[in-house]
């Protein structure tokens, strides 16, 4: 299954476009970490430094892309003596295994995963190879896509579309061969009462015209009554509805609409708007999945290494807008901010709401700047209110 989906990604631009688009949109815009509870400021700082240190914003899209292709990603965490996670490396999907019981629980958290290049049966009664490399549960982040409740592993994005994809490939190949062999116009040369020698002589005299497929005008020469009749190529080559059916069936497995990648046909604006709304909802779900599968285990394990109990904190990752900001969108955000201000909402609340729609907007920095400005104004007012010192 994984090999098929990898091959699909490597060989077909449609599959690559779907996976790359979804991976980029699930990460694009970034998120703001909200942390409340004991040592909240310290926990937020530690998490921010961690994400920068391990290159999450550079590697995160690659992790998501590979997980969509393989169904699983196994990321090994490397920590230094100070308890800082300093690197995250991805292990080969087909060589990593969860050593769990029938309920998918780890009997021994110190030997939760193992890595071997030997073929391995997933039967519960078999033991890992003697040369397997074991990892503790905390060392491996196992991110899974499309994971079922009774399964150890996830499923690739296009796992259920492999049969439709095979039929699509076969249909497109058949069309290409048919066009090459049956699309061109052919001619029938009829020589009245001609012998075999006469036909060969005719072919020899007109060899240049007969063998030139690019001749716009061809002159033929014969010493007998000759009739040249043209035969039109296959007139039904445009009938590809069967192949389009397989393409649409294959694309059902994709969260990315066909129209977004240039495959939409006969769509009006209402349909496109509805598809855009549905895809925006799917992007939000994809970002939530990234939080659950990558951000949460990474951040919480770093907190544990620093002596912060994640259960004592209330935290969330608030993802920013995925679309590039336009002038019209910025105007709409500004108008919304003024209306919220008129309703009596606090400035800090409005700033945090606006940050959800403007990529790269640092709400904390703006709030801190606003507080500093207010403090400076209060200090100036207080200084002006003091009576002037009397001359000595």
Buried (B, 14 or more C-beta within 10 A) or exposed (E): EBEBBBEBBEEBEBBBBBBBBBBEBBBBBBBBBBBEBEBBEEBBEBBBEBBEBBEBEEBBBBBBBBBBBBBBBBBBBEBEEEEBBEEBEBBEBEBBBBBBEEEEEBEEEEBBBBBBEEEBEEEEEEEBEEEBBBBBBBBBBBBBBBBEEEEBBBBBBBBBBBEBBBBBBEBBEEBEEEEEEEEEEEEEBEBEEBEEEBEEBBEEBBEEEBEEEEEEEEEEEBEBEBEEEEEEEEEEEEEEEEBEBBBBBBBEBBBBBBBBBEBEEEEEEEEBEEBBEEBEEBBBEBBEBBBEBBBBBBBBBBBEBBEBEBEEBEBEBBBBBBBEBEEEBEEEBEEBBEEBEEEEEEBBEBBBBBBBBBBEBEBBEBBEEEEEEEEEEEEEEEEEEEEEEEEE
